[in-house]
Amino acid sequence: MNKKLSNAQIRTNNKKIVLQCIKNHQPISRAEIAEKVHFSKPTVSLLVDELVRENWVHEKGIGESSSQGGRRPIHLYFNEKAAYVIGVDIGGTKVKTVISDLGGKIICSSSFATKKHLNYELLKQIHKEVHEMIQRNQIDKGLILGMGVGVPGITETKTGVVVEAPSLKWVRYPFLKEAERFFPFPVFVDNDVNVAVLGEQWLGRAKNKENVLFIAVGTGIGSGIIIHDQLYRGSSHAAGELGYMVTDKNDMKNEFKPIFHRYGYLESVAGGKAIGRKFTLLVQQNKNHPLYKEAAETELTGEQAFTLAKTGDPFALSVVEEAIEHLAYGIINSATLLNPEVVILDGGVMQSADFILPRLKGIVHHYLPSSVEIAQSQLGENAGVLGAVSLFLREYDSILK
């Protein structure tokens, strides 16, 4: 009995290897697969026939004839339409949900305001959105493999417990246990920035790269880290908390106060909220500034600071350039330690990427011991949802793994 189980497991693993080879090298022939994975041609042929019957692979067209002539091989393609995966990006202000095919093509999407459905209503609303998308797009429920989710907080991926997500008011929230009440299929959850870096590696700026640093710069600053093609989570699932990095020891000595309770130093000097607050204080000291009246009544935004900095406003320039310097120091320290192939930047602050990136690169490349590519996110607002799909496909113990 044990021998039969062992043989079945070996066969399943071999099918996974063949399918992965087809996904990575399509279009590809049976003979080319045998050469790449070092299986015999008859073994590959049998496994491919099974994959074709199960609809994971389809045959299409004919390839080039060999130099010796003879019959031209049939090309094999991974069937990206064989099943679907749900991707969810839970943010502090918005929850976005998509249904995607296995190649990352978004079939449909929906979103709703987070604050309207906090606590135990959140998963109920996600379930409602998913049900409506399935009905509206006439998707076969049986073809949905499962769901991946990104949440804005430290998450224990094995237990599915969100340790802390301040913007959602979650502390030790049993996310997966609650998800089981609404969804009949497997669900995987992780920190939102970890999920986003998976999306960028799968379909974005970090495609075909094995060492990646993804930094989200918004009100807070966090990062996702991939080392040797593996997501690095750290000993307590808290790796990548770049916002806590200290980039000015003298400032720390002067009774440093974070921008929000329990926020770190870097996000308190280079995050969007911090930029807006510092800009407001400077404008309040200059009655001739065009935004003086507004600054006296309400806090200005980081977006306003960048807009005016582009026009040469000296107050705005001093604030945003200082913030860019701090962010650059954080990147220098992180990249020196991790030696990534690419550093990808995303988040609300990066809406001013045209202003930020040239200045950022100038500082980073001046100090960094080895060169690194620095770029804006390619997937943008879809990095989270597509990363959630990628998370599912990585974690799901199926033929796709």
C-alpha positions in Angstrom: 0.0 0.0 0.0 2.8 2.4 0.9 4.6 1.6 -2.3 1.5 2.5 -4.3 1.1 5.8 -2.5 4.7 6.6 -3.1 4.4 5.9 -6.8 1.3 8.0 -7.0 3.0 10.8 -5.3 6.0 10.5 -7.6 3.7 10.6 -10.6 1.9 13.7 -9.3 5.2 15.5 -8.7 6.4 14.6 -12.2 3.1 16.0 -13.6 3.8 19.2 -11.7 7.3 19.4 -13.1 6.1 18.9 -16.7 3.3 21.4 -16.3 5.6 24.0 -14.8 8.0 23.4 -17.7 5.2 24.1 -20.2 4.1 27.2 -18.3 7.6 28.6 -18.3 8.7 27.7 -21.8 5.5 27.6 -23.9 5.2 27.0 -26.8 7.1 23.8 -26.3 7.1 20.3 -27.8 7.1 16.9 -25.9 10.7 16.3 -27.0 11.9 19.7 -25.7 10.2 19.0 -22.4 12.0 15.6 -22.1 15.3 17.4 -22.7 14.7 20.2 -20.2 13.3 18.0 -17.3 15.5 15.0 -18.0 12.5 12.5 -18.3 12.2 9.9 -20.9 10.2 10.8 -24.0 7.6 8.0 -23.3 7.2 9.3 -19.7 6.7 12.9 -20.9 4.2 11.8 -23.5 2.1 9.9 -21.0 2.1 12.8 -18.5 1.3 15.4 -21.2 -1.6 13.2 -22.5 -3.0 13.2 -18.9 -2.6 17.0 -18.6 -4.4 17.5 -22.0 -7.3 15.3 -20.9 -7.5 17.2 -17.6 -7.6 20.5 -19.5 -4.4 21.9 -17.9 -2.7 21.9 -21.3 -3.8 22.3 -24.9 -2.2 21.5 -28.2 -1.9 24.1 -30.8 -0.4 24.5 -34.2 2.8 22.9 -35.4 6.4 23.8 -34.9 9.3 24.2 -37.3 10.6 21.0 -39.0 14.0 19.9 -37.9 17.1 20.3 -40.1 16.9 16.6 -40.8 13.3 17.0 -42.1 10.6 14.7 -40.9 7.3 15.3 -39.0 7.0 18.7 -37.3 6.3 18.6 -33.6 3.0 19.7 -32.0 3.3 22.7 -29.7 1.9 22.6 -26.1 0.5 25.5 -24.2 -0.6 26.0 -20.6 -4.3 26.5 -20.5 -4.7 29.7 -18.6 -8.5 29.4 -18.8 -8.6 26.0 -17.1 -9.6 27.6 -13.7 -9.9 30.9 -11.9 -8.5 32.4 -8.7 -10.0 35.3 -6.6 -7.6 38.0 -5.5 -8.4 40.4 -2.7 -6.5 43.5 -1.6 -7.8 44.9 1.7 -6.7 48.4 2.2 -7.3 50.9 5.0 -9.7 52.9 2.7 -10.7 50.5 -0.1 -11.1 46.7 -0.6 -10.6 45.6 -4.2 -11.5 42.1 -5.4 -10.9 40.5 -8.8 -11.4 37.1 -10.5 -8.4 36.2 -12.6 -7.5 33.4 -14.9 -4.4 31.4 -14.2 -2.3 33.7 -16.4 -3.2 36.8 -14.4 -5.7 38.2 -16.8 -8.4 40.0 -14.8 -11.9 38.8 -15.8 -13.8 41.1 -13.6 -13.3 43.3 -10.5 -15.2 45.3 -7.9 -14.4 47.5 -4.9 -16.0 49.0 -1.8 -15.1 51.5 1.0 -13.4 49.7 3.9 -14.8 51.8 6.7 -18.4 50.8 5.8 -17.8 47.2 6.5 -15.2 46.9 9.3 -14.8 44.0 11.7 -16.9 40.9 11.0 -18.9 42.6 8.1 -15.8 42.8 5.9 -15.6 39.2 4.8 -19.4 39.1 4.5 -19.2 42.0 2.0 -16.3 40.4 0.1 -18.4 37.2 -0.2 -21.3 39.3 -1.6 -19.0 41.0 -4.1 -17.6 37.6 -5.3 -21.1 36.1 -5.6 -22.3 39.0 -7.7 -19.2 38.9 -10.0 -19.7 35.2 -10.6 -23.3 35.7 -11.4 -22.8 38.7 -13.6 -20.0 37.1 -15.6 -21.5 33.6 -15.7 -18.4 32.0 -14.2 -18.6 28.3 -13.4 -18.2 28.1 -9.6 -16.6 24.7 -9.9 -13.7 26.3 -11.8 -12.7 28.6 -9.0 -9.7 27.1 -7.2 -9.6 29.5 -4.3 -8.7 32.9 -3.0 -5.6 34.9 -2.0 -5.8 38.0 0.3 -3.5 40.8 1.2 -4.1 42.7 4.5 -2.5 45.8 5.9 -0.9 44.3 8.9 1.4 41.7 10.4 0.0 38.3 9.5 0.8 34.7 10.7 0.4 33.0 7.3 0.2 29.4 8.7 -2.5 30.1 11.3 -4.2 32.8 9.2 -4.3 35.2 12.2 -3.8 38.9 11.6 -1.6 39.9 14.5 -2.3 43.6 14.2 -3.8 45.7 11.4 -4.4 49.2 13.0 -6.3 50.7 10.0 -8.8 47.8 10.3 -8.8 47.8 14.1 -7.8 44.2 14.1 -5.8 42.6 16.9 -5.2 38.8 16.7 -8.1 38.6 14.2 -8.6 34.9 13.1 -9.0 35.8 9.4 -8.9 32.3 7.9 -11.2 30.9 10.5 -13.7 33.6 9.7 -13.2 33.1 6.0 -14.3 29.5 6.3 -17.7 30.7 7.3 -18.2 32.3 3.8 -16.0 30.5 1.3 -16.0 26.7 0.5 -12.6 26.8 -1.2 -9.0 27.3 0.1 -8.0 30.8 1.2 -4.5 32.1 1.8 -3.6 35.4 3.5 -0.5 37.5 3.9 0.7 41.1 4.6 -0.4 43.4 1.7 3.2 44.5 0.8 4.4 40.9 0.8 1.5 40.1 -1.6 2.3 43.1 -3.8 5.9 42.1 -4.3 4.7 38.7 -5.5 2.5 40.4 -8.1 5.4 42.5 -9.4 7.6 39.4 -9.6 4.9 37.4 -11.4 3.7 40.0 -14.0 5.4 43.3 -13.3 8.7 45.1 -13.1 10.4 42.2 -11.3 9.5 39.5 -13.7 12.3 36.9 -14.1 14.2 38.4 -11.1 14.9 36.3 -8.0 16.0 39.0 -5.6 13.6 41.9 -5.2 12.9 44.8 -2.8 9.4 46.3 -3.1 8.7 49.5 -1.1 5.3 51.0 -0.6 5.4 54.7 0.3 2.1 56.1 1.6 1.1 57.3 5.0 3.3 54.5 6.3 6.3 52.8 4.6 6.6 49.1 4.3 8.5 46.6 2.1 8.2 43.2 0.6 11.4 41.1 0.2 12.1 38.2 -2.2 15.4 36.4 -1.7 16.4 33.6 -4.1 12.9 33.5 -5.4 11.4 33.0 -2.0 9.3 35.5 0.0 11.2 36.5 3.1 8.8 36.9 6.1 11.2 36.9 9.0 11.0 35.0 12.3 7.8 36.6 13.5 6.3 37.5 10.1 7.4 41.2 10.6 10.2 41.4 8.0 10.2 44.5 5.8 9.0 47.1 8.3 11.2 49.7 6.6 9.2 52.5 8.1 10.9 51.8 11.5 14.4 52.4 10.1 16.3 55.3 11.7 17.9 57.6 9.1 18.9 60.5 11.5 20.3 59.6 14.9 20.4 63.3 16.0 16.7 63.7 15.4 16.0 60.6 17.5 17.8 62.3 20.4 15.4 65.2 20.4 12.4 63.5 21.8 11.3 62.0 18.6 7.5 61.7 18.3 6.0 59.4 15.6 3.4 60.7 13.1 0.9 58.3 14.5 1.0 56.0 17.6 3.4 53.1 17.1 4.6 54.4 13.7 8.3 54.3 13.0 10.9 57.0 12.3 11.3 56.8 8.5 7.5 56.9 7.8 7.3 59.8 10.3 9.6 61.9 8.2 9.2 60.6 4.7 5.6 59.3 4.6 2.8 61.3 2.8 1.1 62.4 6.0 4.4 63.6 7.5 5.3 65.6 4.3 1.9 67.3 4.4 2.2 68.1 8.1 5.7 69.6 7.9 4.7 71.6 4.8 1.7 73.0 6.8 3.9 74.1 9.7 6.3 76.0 7.3 3.4 77.7 5.4 1.8 78.8 8.7 5.0 80.8 9.4 4.8 82.7 6.1 1.7 85.0 5.8 2.6 85.7 2.1 2.4 82.1 1.0 -0.6 81.5 -1.3 -1.7 78.5 0.9 -1.4 80.4 4.2 -5.1 80.8 4.8 -5.8 77.2 4.0 -2.9 76.0 6.2 -4.2 78.1 9.1 -7.5 76.2 8.9 -6.6 72.7 7.9 -3.6 70.5 7.4 -2.1 70.5 3.9 -1.5 67.3 2.1 1.7 65.6 0.8 0.2 65.8 -2.7 -0.1 69.6 -2.4 3.6 69.8 -1.3 4.7 67.9 -4.4 2.5 69.9 -6.7 4.1 73.2 -5.5 7.6 71.7 -5.3 7.3 71.1 -9.1 6.7 74.8 -9.5 9.7 75.7 -7.5 8.0 76.8 -4.3 10.9 77.0 -1.8 8.9 75.8 1.3 7.6 72.8 -0.6 11.0 72.0 -2.1 12.7 72.0 1.2 10.1 69.6 2.7 9.9 67.1 -0.2 13.7 67.1 -0.9 14.4 66.3 2.8 11.8 63.5 2.7 13.4 62.1 -0.5 16.8 62.1 1.2 15.5 60.1 4.2 13.8 57.6 1.8 17.1 57.3 -0.2 19.0 56.6 3.0 16.5 53.8 3.8 16.9 52.3 0.4 20.7 52.5 0.6 20.8 50.7 3.9 18.3 48.1 2.8 19.9 47.5 -0.7 23.4 47.3 0.9 22.1 44.5 3.2 19.9 42.6 0.7 21.7 43.2 -2.6 18.5 43.1 -4.7 18.4 43.1 -8.5 15.6 45.7 -8.5 14.0 48.1 -6.0 10.4 48.8 -6.9 8.5 51.8 -5.4 4.8 52.1 -5.1 2.2 53.8 -2.9 0.4 57.1 -2.8 3.6 59.2 -2.6 4.8 57.6 -5.8 2.1 59.5 -7.8 4.9 62.1 -8.0 7.4 59.5 -9.3 8.5 61.8 -12.1 9.8 64.2 -9.5 11.0 61.7 -6.9 12.8 59.0 -8.9 15.6 61.1 -10.6 16.5 62.7 -7.2 16.2 59.4 -5.4 18.5 57.6 -7.9 21.1 60.4 -7.7 21.5 59.9 -4.0 21.2 56.1 -3.9 23.7 55.5 -6.8 26.2 57.9 -5.2 26.4 55.9 -2.0 25.5 52.3 -3.0 28.5 50.0 -3.4 26.9 48.1 -6.3 24.4 49.3 -8.8 20.7 48.4 -8.6 17.7 49.1 -10.8 15.2 51.5 -9.2 11.8 51.7 -10.8 8.1 52.5 -10.2 5.6 49.7 -9.9 4.4 48.4 -13.3 1.2 46.9 -12.0 0.2 50.0 -10.0 -3.2 49.6 -8.3 -3.4 46.0 -9.5 -0.2 44.9 -7.7 -2.2 43.9 -4.6 -4.9 41.9 -6.2 -2.7 40.2 -8.8 -0.2 39.5 -6.0 -3.0 37.9 -4.0 -3.7 35.6 -7.0 0.1 34.8 -7.2 0.1 34.1 -3.4 -2.7 31.5 -3.9 -0.9 29.8 -6.8 2.3 29.6 -4.8 0.8 28.3 -1.7 -2.0 26.0 -3.0 -0.9 22.4 -2.8 -2.2 21.4 -6.2 -0.9 20.3 -9.5 -0.1 24.0 -10.2 2.5 24.2 -7.4 
